[in-house]
Amino acid sequence: MIAAFRTSILFLLIITLITGIIYPVTVAVIGQGLFKWKADGSLIMRDGKVMGSELIGRRFKGLGYFYSRPSYAGEGYDATASGASNYAISNNELVFAINQDIERIRLHSANRKSQIPADLVTSSASGLDPDISIAGAYYQIPRIARERKISGETVKELIDRNAEKRLFGIFGENHVNVLLLNLQLDDMTKKK
């Protein structure tokens, strides 16, 4: 019995060493060596300041910015509290939140009668999605063009330049990263 106990303890120590120290250190070294930008969180820097991560959505204030998807993660876009509301589509709180988002978007929309793309009023499962659909970006063109005092065609070209296609042509949807769009909008309008 003592031999079995010693074997169990030895096995626990070896597995702990392999899975708790050797494996994580190896993965971290390889990640930093081969994929440093991704391993560091895909952070987007401007003038030595972190503007955000390409992988995590964030809320933008001001009518001259593209709206991100709504977020129920913590107080919104909180990576430490990732998750959806888990409300059923019939839940009154979810219906109320979606209706509030619809009214907020329509309030400043050029065409208040047009249908709002679903991703502008519904959260992703993680609540951290950094992307919106192409339709969601196109919907916002008139507002952004008006607020930034640039042509709608210029905004559309920016969206098209940043559009990311489905992975291998079949997985996911065509989309654009909201942070990258908004940073490029800032860069574009500062130059004028």
N, C-alpha and C positions, 0 to 999 in steps of 0.2 A: 504494500500500500504506500509506503514511503517512497519507493522507486517511482510509482505512478504519479505521486504528488510532485516529486522533483522534475519528472519529465514534463508535467503540465506547466510548472513554473518556468522551466527552461523554454518551452514552446512559447509561452506568453511573452517572455523577454525577447526572444528572437523575432516574433511577429511584430511586437511593439517597435523594436529597432528598425525592422524593414519598413513597416507601414507608417510609423510615426516620425522617423528621422531620415532614413536613407531615401525612400521614395519621394517625400516632399522636397528635400534638398536637391535631389537630382532633377526633378521637374522644374523647380525654381531656377536652377543654373541653366538648364537647357532653354527655358522660356526667356530668361534675360539675355542669353547669348544669341539665340536665333530670332526671337520675336519681341525685342525690347519694348517697342511702342505698344504692342498689344498687351504684353505682360504688365506694363505700367498703367493699364486702364484705358488706353486709347484716348489720352487726354489731349485736348485741343488748346494750344497755347497762342496767345497774342501779346506781344510786347512783354514777355516774361511772366504773364499772368495766365492762370488756368481759367479758360472760358467755360469749360465743361468737358464731358466725355462724349465721344461719338456714340457710345453704347447706352447712355442713359438720357432720357428725355428731361426737359425742364420747362417751366412756365415762363413765357415771355410777356412782359407788360408793355403796353403801348399798341396803338392801332396800326403802326407801321411794321409790325412783325407778324410772321406766320404763326398761327396758333398751333400748339401741339395737341396731341390727344389728351383728354381729361385723365387725371390720375387719382386713384384711391389709395395709393401707397403712402401710409402715414398721413402727413399734412399735404401730400402731393409730391410726387417724384422723389420720395425718400428711399434711397437704396437700402437702408437698414430695415425698412418695413415693406418690402416688396410684396405685392399681392393685389388682387382685385377686390371688389366689394362683395362678391359672391352672392349678390342679390339675384333672385329669379327675375325674369323679364316682367313678371306680373307684380313685383314688389313696388309698392307705392313710393318708397324712398328713391328707388332707381328711376322710376318714371318721372318723379319730381326733379331729380338731378339732371336727367336728359332734357327735360323741358326747359330748365333754367339755362343749360348750355345752348339749346336751340335759340332761345330768346336773346342771349348774350351775343351770339354770332349774327343773328338777323338784325339786331339793333344797329350794327355798323356795316351791314352788307349792302352792296349796291343793288342787288336784286333780292328783295325780301321774300319773294314768292317761289324762288327756285329751291329745289330739293337740296338739303345739306348732306354731303357725304357722311355716311354713318361713322367713320373713324374720327370725325371732328366732335362727335357728341357721345362716344362710347369709349370706355377705357380698355386697354389691353389686359391680358391676364396678369401680367406682372405689375402693371401700373407705371412702368418705366420705359415704355416704347419710345424710342427717339425719332421714329419715322411716321410719316403720314402718307396716304395714298396720293398718287398723281392727281386724281380727281379732287381730293381734299386741298391740295396745293393750288390747283387751277381755280377752285371756288373762291379762293382768297385774293386772286389777282386784282380785281377792281379796287378793293379796299387798300391794298398795299400800294398800288400805283397812285391812288389818290393821296394817301398819307405821305408817301415818299416823293411825290411830284415827279414821277418817272412814267414812262409809257407802259401800258399793259403788256405790250409785245416784249419789252425789256425784261419784265418780271417773268413772262412765260419762257423766254430764252434761258433765264437763270434756272428755272425749274427743270427745263429739258436738259440742260448741261449737267445738272446734279442728279438726274433720274437714275435710279439703280434698277436693273431688270431682275426678273425672277431668277433664282439660283438654278442653273442648268436649264433654264427655260421652263421649268415645271413647278419648282418649289416656291411658295410664298406669292407675293404680289409685287408689282412694280411700285416703287416708293421713293421718297426723298427724305433726307435727314434734315429735320427742322433747324437744329443748331447750325449746321453748315450753311443752310439757306440764309438764315438771319445774319450770320457773320458776314457772308458775302454781300448781303443787302447793305449792311453798315459800311463795308469797304467801298462799295459802289457809290453810295450817296455821299461819303466823305470826300471822294475825289472830285466831285462836282463843285 
